[in-house]
């Protein structure tokens, strides 16, 4: 595997170059967690990019070599890096075929679960901690400690939005020495109304319910995209005839044709954002208990840009 220091230098240089060319973009997720000191290493890179600059960013990627290797779209799964799909929350995937493991780059036009415009709160070449923490509310257990660590860091620096990202009962109590959550934050996250969080078992149960809710919402989001990806992947496979040596421009052209036939521009919006939230809450009501539903977060605001 390419050493992390080399990966960090490579992707930092890529994003810095993009920004110097007027492409609004930022490193997020695992590599941002390393930058903010809440993770030690990561294998890949995730980048947020202004959808309107998709063509420019794709051209930059296509001409950027790693260890003398040119990049390409990763497998048949990746949608095209094109503004029409990036605005709908699709993610494009690129790879450099380093050995023994490939080096991967995922590009988002919309920050999943983002509550505010990510491009207005950059930390240099990185997305801000609030955006990174929101993106870590996934269906993967390993992501939650990073969100909590970022929330604690935000509170230490005087940013009360950090209260929205603490997912551990002991840590919630520990931060009561800081300014208490505001009424607005309690409205977004009802659990905060239980401060100072002395009823440990109740707090733990509601934290479990919150995580189950975000997991259900993330799984539903993935299922909606995957429904459309299945016929798209088959079409890309047929169009590429099994070739792995296509250049980015050629691969992009055939993916555009397949995407226009199989990938809707705004699948989540077509499905219904409020319906997604309602379904996720209903599922938590069944799995955790109907009494917890009223304590679940007001997630309708976590679809910024869609």
PLY file of the C-alpha trace (Angstrom):
ply
format ascii 1.0
element vertex 306
property float x
property float y
property float z
element edge 305
property int vertex1
property int vertex2
end_header
0.00 0.00 0.00
1.19 3.53 -0.73
2.44 5.01 2.59
0.04 7.49 4.14
2.53 10.35 4.01
2.80 9.89 0.25
-0.99 9.71 -0.13
-1.47 12.85 1.94
1.12 14.74 -0.10
-0.38 13.55 -3.38
-4.02 14.37 -2.62
-3.17 17.60 -0.82
-1.27 18.68 -3.91
-4.17 17.69 -6.17
-6.72 19.70 -4.18
-4.40 22.68 -3.72
-3.80 22.76 -7.48
-7.54 22.55 -8.10
-8.22 25.45 -5.75
-5.48 27.52 -7.44
-7.36 27.01 -10.72
-10.64 28.27 -9.27
-12.13 24.84 -8.57
-13.89 24.91 -5.20
-13.12 21.59 -3.53
-12.03 20.18 -0.18
-10.73 16.97 1.34
-13.22 15.36 3.71
-13.89 12.10 5.58
-10.92 9.95 6.66
-8.09 12.14 5.44
-9.74 15.18 7.03
-10.03 13.23 10.29
-6.29 12.62 10.17
-5.69 16.32 9.52
-7.86 17.30 12.50
-6.04 14.82 14.73
-8.87 12.37 15.43
-7.53 9.52 13.25
-4.07 8.13 12.61
-4.26 7.05 8.98
-6.58 6.15 6.09
-6.25 4.30 2.79
-8.19 6.49 0.36
-9.30 10.07 -0.16
-12.75 11.64 -0.33
-13.18 15.07 -1.88
-16.10 17.47 -2.06
-16.18 19.41 -5.33
-18.41 22.18 -6.61
-20.63 20.37 -9.12
-20.33 23.28 -11.56
-16.58 22.60 -11.74
-16.91 18.88 -12.44
-15.48 19.10 -15.95
-12.48 21.13 -14.79
-11.77 18.78 -11.90
-12.09 15.71 -14.10
-9.58 17.19 -16.55
-7.16 17.89 -13.70
-7.49 14.36 -12.35
-6.98 12.85 -15.80
-3.63 14.58 -16.13
-2.36 13.85 -12.61
0.04 10.91 -12.35
0.83 8.90 -9.23
4.09 6.93 -9.39
3.96 7.39 -13.15
0.46 5.89 -13.36
-2.53 7.59 -15.00
-5.92 7.45 -13.26
-9.20 6.11 -14.52
-12.73 5.56 -13.34
-12.87 2.73 -10.82
-14.54 -0.37 -12.22
-17.94 -0.22 -13.90
-19.75 1.15 -10.84
-18.73 4.80 -10.96
-21.17 7.36 -12.38
-19.61 10.03 -14.57
-18.06 13.06 -12.91
-20.61 15.43 -14.41
-22.52 18.35 -12.86
-25.93 16.90 -13.68
-25.41 13.84 -11.49
-23.15 15.42 -8.89
-25.95 17.88 -8.01
-28.16 14.90 -7.26
-25.80 13.37 -4.73
-24.10 10.79 -6.93
-20.47 9.97 -6.14
-17.76 9.45 -8.76
-14.89 7.04 -8.13
-11.37 7.14 -9.57
-8.34 4.92 -9.09
-4.62 4.83 -9.74
-3.55 1.18 -10.13
-0.72 1.22 -7.64
0.42 -2.09 -6.16
-0.26 -4.11 -4.12
-3.43 -2.02 -3.53
-5.00 0.58 -5.77
-5.15 4.22 -4.66
-8.73 5.47 -4.71
-10.44 8.84 -4.85
-14.17 9.40 -4.27
-15.71 12.70 -5.32
-18.94 14.15 -3.91
-20.84 17.16 -5.19
-23.17 17.12 -2.17
-22.06 16.32 1.38
-24.21 13.38 2.58
-26.22 14.49 5.63
-24.88 18.02 5.24
-26.94 20.74 6.95
-25.23 23.81 5.48
-23.22 24.71 2.35
-19.89 22.93 2.74
-18.14 25.31 0.35
-18.69 28.35 2.60
-16.79 26.96 5.57
-13.53 25.54 4.27
-10.42 25.02 6.40
-7.89 25.57 3.64
-7.92 22.43 1.49
-10.13 20.60 4.03
-13.84 20.60 4.76
-14.70 21.98 8.20
-15.12 19.63 11.20
-18.90 20.11 11.26
-19.28 18.88 7.67
-16.89 15.98 8.23
-18.75 14.93 11.40
-22.10 15.00 9.58
-20.69 12.84 6.82
-19.56 10.33 9.47
-23.17 9.57 10.51
-23.21 6.38 8.50
-24.29 2.77 8.84
-20.69 1.82 9.73
-19.83 1.42 13.40
-16.25 2.54 12.85
-17.34 6.06 11.83
-19.11 7.11 15.03
-16.05 7.59 17.28
-14.64 10.01 14.69
-17.84 12.07 14.72
-17.73 12.20 18.53
-14.07 13.20 18.56
-14.75 15.99 16.08
-17.71 17.20 18.15
-15.57 17.32 21.27
-12.88 19.22 19.40
-15.46 21.74 18.19
-16.71 22.34 21.73
-13.17 22.74 23.02
-12.73 25.49 20.44
-15.97 27.21 21.43
-18.18 25.95 18.59
-21.47 24.88 20.17
-22.45 22.93 17.04
-20.21 20.27 18.50
-23.12 19.24 20.76
-24.75 17.74 17.68
-21.91 15.25 17.23
-21.33 13.69 20.67
-22.54 10.08 20.57
-21.19 8.76 23.87
-22.98 9.18 27.22
-19.80 9.67 29.26
-18.49 12.28 26.84
-21.81 14.13 26.87
-21.59 14.45 30.66
-17.94 15.42 30.51
-18.68 18.41 28.30
-21.24 19.89 30.69
-18.38 22.06 31.99
-18.64 23.88 28.64
-21.51 26.21 27.64
-24.73 24.22 27.58
-26.55 23.44 24.31
-28.85 26.21 23.10
-32.59 25.94 22.49
-31.92 25.81 18.74
-29.58 22.84 19.14
-32.10 21.09 21.39
-34.69 21.55 18.65
-32.38 19.87 16.15
-31.38 17.13 18.58
-34.01 16.56 21.30
-31.67 14.32 23.34
-29.76 17.46 24.31
-32.77 18.48 26.38
-31.74 15.78 28.88
-28.64 17.75 29.93
-26.79 17.27 32.30
-27.32 13.65 31.15
-27.42 12.07 34.61
-29.99 9.44 33.64
-27.30 7.26 32.09
-29.44 4.34 30.92
-31.99 6.60 29.26
-29.28 8.61 27.53
-27.59 5.42 26.30
-30.88 4.10 24.91
-31.61 7.33 23.07
-28.06 7.43 21.71
-28.62 3.89 20.43
-31.86 5.05 18.81
-30.14 8.03 17.20
-27.42 5.88 15.70
-30.00 3.36 14.50
-31.89 6.21 12.84
-28.87 7.61 11.00
-27.91 4.08 9.99
-31.40 3.41 8.61
-31.34 6.71 6.72
-27.92 5.93 5.25
-28.95 2.42 4.22
-32.07 3.79 2.55
-29.99 6.38 0.67
-27.64 3.65 -0.56
-30.52 1.39 -1.64
-32.07 4.19 -3.69
-28.84 4.77 -5.58
-28.08 1.06 -5.98
-31.49 0.43 -7.54
-30.48 2.61 -10.48
-26.83 1.55 -10.51
-27.57 -2.10 -11.32
-28.69 -1.56 -14.93
-26.11 1.21 -15.35
-23.24 -1.09 -14.34
-24.39 -3.71 -16.84
-24.55 -1.09 -19.57
-21.05 0.24 -18.79
-19.67 -3.30 -18.78
-21.14 -3.98 -22.22
-19.97 -0.62 -23.60
-16.41 -1.02 -22.38
-16.18 -4.63 -23.60
-14.05 -5.64 -20.63
-11.24 -3.19 -21.43
-9.33 -1.79 -18.48
-7.03 0.45 -20.46
-9.50 3.18 -21.40
-8.33 6.72 -20.80
-10.48 8.98 -18.62
-11.91 10.90 -21.58
-12.97 7.74 -23.43
-14.34 6.09 -20.30
-16.20 9.28 -19.41
-17.88 9.48 -22.80
-19.28 5.96 -22.64
-20.41 6.47 -19.03
-22.30 9.59 -20.05
-24.26 7.59 -22.63
-25.08 4.88 -20.09
-25.95 7.38 -17.35
-28.33 9.32 -19.59
-30.25 6.09 -20.12
-30.14 4.62 -16.62
-29.27 7.19 -13.92
-31.82 9.83 -12.84
-30.30 13.18 -11.95
-31.98 13.51 -8.52
-32.93 10.05 -7.19
-33.28 11.06 -3.53
-35.43 14.05 -4.31
-37.52 11.92 -6.67
-38.04 9.38 -3.88
-38.95 12.11 -1.40
-36.64 13.49 1.29
-39.37 13.74 3.92
-40.45 10.20 3.07
-36.91 8.97 3.64
-36.82 10.52 7.11
-40.28 9.16 7.96
-39.34 5.63 6.90
-36.10 5.69 8.87
-37.92 6.87 12.00
-40.63 4.25 11.55
-38.01 1.51 11.33
-36.39 2.72 14.57
-39.80 2.69 16.20
-40.05 -1.01 15.36
-36.49 -2.04 16.23
-35.80 0.13 19.28
-39.23 1.19 20.50
-42.06 3.51 19.53
-41.38 5.73 22.55
-37.99 6.86 21.19
-39.25 8.27 17.90
-40.11 11.67 19.37
-36.49 11.95 20.55
-34.94 11.39 17.14
-33.13 14.26 15.38
-34.86 16.69 13.04
-33.00 15.33 10.02
-35.05 17.09 7.37
-32.41 19.82 7.32
-29.62 17.32 6.56
-30.13 17.35 2.79
-28.46 20.64 1.98
-27.97 21.16 -1.73
-30.39 18.46 -2.85
0 1
1 2
2 3
3 4
4 5
5 6
6 7
7 8
8 9
9 10
10 11
11 12
12 13
13 14
14 15
15 16
16 17
17 18
18 19
19 20
20 21
21 22
22 23
23 24
24 25
25 26
26 27
27 28
28 29
29 30
30 31
31 32
32 33
33 34
34 35
35 36
36 37
37 38
38 39
39 40
40 41
41 42
42 43
43 44
44 45
45 46
46 47
47 48
48 49
49 50
50 51
51 52
52 53
53 54
54 55
55 56
56 57
57 58
58 59
59 60
60 61
61 62
62 63
63 64
64 65
65 66
66 67
67 68
68 69
69 70
70 71
71 72
72 73
73 74
74 75
75 76
76 77
77 78
78 79
79 80
80 81
81 82
82 83
83 84
84 85
85 86
86 87
87 88
88 89
89 90
90 91
91 92
92 93
93 94
94 95
95 96
96 97
97 98
98 99
99 100
100 101
101 102
102 103
103 104
104 105
105 106
106 107
107 108
108 109
109 110
110 111
111 112
112 113
113 114
114 115
115 116
116 117
117 118
118 119
119 120
120 121
121 122
122 123
123 124
124 125
125 126
126 127
127 128
128 129
129 130
130 131
131 132
132 133
133 134
134 135
135 136
136 137
137 138
138 139
139 140
140 141
141 142
142 143
143 144
144 145
145 146
146 147
147 148
148 149
149 150
150 151
151 152
152 153
153 154
154 155
155 156
156 157
157 158
158 159
159 160
160 161
161 162
162 163
163 164
164 165
165 166
166 167
167 168
168 169
169 170
170 171
171 172
172 173
173 174
174 175
175 176
176 177
177 178
178 179
179 180
180 181
181 182
182 183
183 184
184 185
185 186
186 187
187 188
188 189
189 190
190 191
191 192
192 193
193 194
194 195
195 196
196 197
197 198
198 199
199 200
200 201
201 202
202 203
203 204
204 205
205 206
206 207
207 208
208 209
209 210
210 211
211 212
212 213
213 214
214 215
215 216
216 217
217 218
218 219
219 220
220 221
221 222
222 223
223 224
224 225
225 226
226 227
227 228
228 229
229 230
230 231
231 232
232 233
233 234
234 235
235 236
236 237
237 238
238 239
239 240
240 241
241 242
242 243
243 244
244 245
245 246
246 247
247 248
248 249
249 250
250 251
251 252
252 253
253 254
254 255
255 256
256 257
257 258
258 259
259 260
260 261
261 262
262 263
263 264
264 265
265 266
266 267
267 268
268 269
269 270
270 271
271 272
272 273
273 274
274 275
275 276
276 277
277 278
278 279
279 280
280 281
281 282
282 283
283 284
284 285
285 286
286 287
287 288
288 289
289 290
290 291
291 292
292 293
293 294
294 295
295 296
296 297
297 298
298 299
299 300
300 301
301 302
302 303
303 304
304 305
